[in-house]
Amino acid sequence: MNPKMTPEELEKFIHRELRGLPPRKAPPGFEQRLQSAVEARLAGRTATAEQLEQFIHRELRALPSRRAPRTLESRVLAAIEHQAAVAWYHKSWAYWPAAVKAAFLAVGTGVSGAAITAFYLMSQGADTNALANAAGERFAGTAALFHVFRWIASYTNETIAGIPPLWLYGGLAFVAAMYVSFFGLGAAAYRALYRNN
């Protein structure tokens, strides 16, 4: 067993272990009693569907409980202990420490805010040379990247302006439809494969 299991892998491991349990055995005569009750219902000898339902419910509840293998509990507990030992950075976002989440959100918000502000100022006709000079003085190492992004933004703006609106919106609708289709197909495939495992 992998000591660095993700929560999803741990869930699949437990699911496989539970599916490996031996099947329940019906008590003697169960099938004959159930078959005769169904035949009697179909022949009209049983008064109501509710009585047949209650009979089947009683018979199914009378089945013995499934017995787990002796090693199941120890294997599951060992998997849980291994999962607890996995470092937080190998786990999903939900398991990150609160301080790391807050720092990540702060940095992400700052970068997003700076990008939005820069694009807004450029779209409003701000003097991009003055912005570039100010950024170059403070961030000499990132000045080249800023020029690249500025060129990409102006090229994208010119390219989008040259596309007819019908083609642009039609293309965006097509991409969105394909994304939804592939997402749905991926979800269906995952469910099918997950159930088979």
N, C-alpha and C positions, 0 to 999 in steps of 0.2 A: 504494500500500500504506500502511496506517495505521501510523505510527511507534509508536503506543501499543497494540500488540497484546497481548492476554492470552495466556498459554500455550495455552489452548484454541483461540484464534483462530490462533495460529501453527501449531498442529498441523493445523487445518483447511486453512490455506494450503498447507502442505507436502503434505497429502493430495490437495488439488485439483491441485497441480503434478504429483504422481506419477500421478494418474489421467489427466492430459493427455498422458502419454507415448504415442508411437505403438504400436500393437499389434505383437506379434511375428509374424513370417512363418514359416510352416512350410516345411521344405525340400521340394524337388520330390518328388512321389510319396509323401509322408507319409500323406495321407488314404487313398490306395489300399492301402498296406501295412497300415495300421491296420484298415481296413474288411475286408480279406481275412482278417486274423488273427481278428477278431471273428466273421466268418462261419464260419471253419473251426472255431472253438471251439463255436459254436452247432450246427454240423453233426456234432460229435463227432469231428472229425479231429485236434484238438489234444489232447494227452495229459492235461494237468492245468490247473486254473485258475491255479496258481502260474506255469506257463510263460507263459500269456497275460499275467498281471500283470507278469512280468519283461520281456516283450517291450514292453508298453505303457510301462513305466517307462524302458526303454532309449531308446525312440523319443522320449518327452517330454524326457528329459535331453539328447537330441541336438539339440533345438531351439536356435536361436541366441539369445544373450542380447539383451534389449531394449536399444536404444541410447537414452540420454537426450538431450534437446535440448541444444545447446551452452550455452544460457542458463540451464538449470535450476540448476546449481550456484551460479552467481552470484546468482540470485534468492533461493535458499534461504539462502545466506550473508548476503545483505543483510537478509533478514527476521530472521535470528538476531541480527545486529548491532543492528537497530532494537529488537528485544525486550530486548537487554541495556541499551539506553539508557532504557528506560521506568522512571519513578520507582517506588520500592518501594511507595508508598501507592496506586498504580494497579494493583498486582498482588494476587494472592490471599494468604491468610494464610501459606502455605508460604514465600513469598518475603520476608516481613517480616524486618528485622534482629532478632537475638536479644534485644537490649536493649529494643526496642519490644514484642516478644512478652512478655517478662518483665514490663514495666510494665503492659501491657494485662491480663495474667493477674492481677497483684497488685491492680490497681484493680477488676477484675471480681470477684475473690474477696472483696475487702473489701466491696463493695456487696452481693454475694450473702449474705455472712455477716451483715451488718447487717440485711438484710431478714429473713433466717431467724430471727435472734435476736429481732427486734422481733415477728414473728408468733408465735414460741414464747412469749415473755413475755406477749403479749396472750391467747394461748389458755390459759395457765396461771393466768389471773386476776390478773395483776400490775396494780398501780394504774396505769392508763393516764394518769391526770392527772399523776401524779408523773413518768412517762416523758415526757409531753408538755412539762412544765415544764423538765425537765432538758435535753431536746433544744432547747427554745425558748431557753434561756439560752446554749447553745453555738452553736446554728445558728438565729439569729433569722430569717434569710431563708428557711429551709426549714421553719419551724414551720407555716406555712399548708399546705404540701404534706403534712406529717405528719398534720395534722388531716383532710385530704381522704382520705389513704390509710387512716387509722383508721376514718373513716366508711365507706369502701368495704369494708374488711375486716369491719366489724360488719354492714353490710347484706348482704354475701355470705354471712356465717355464718348470719344469720337466714333468708335466702332458701334456702340449701342445707338448713338444718334443716327447712324447711317442705315440701321435695320428698320424696315417698315414695321409699324406697330402690330399689324396682323400677324406677321411672321414671328415677331418677338413673343407676343402673348401666346400664339399657337405653339411655339417651341417650348415655352415655359410650361404650358398645360400638358404637352406631350411628356416632358421630363417628369413632371409631377405624377402623371398617370403611370409612367414606367416605374417610378420609385415605389408608388403604392402597390403596383402589381408584384414587383420583386420582393417587397417587404412581406406581402401576403403569401407568396410562394415560399419564401424562406421560413416564415412562421409555420406554414403547413408542413414543410419538409422536416423542420425541427420537431414538431409534434409527432409526426409519423416515425422518425428515427428514435425519438426519446421513448416512445411507447414500445418500440421493438427492443430497446435495450433494457 
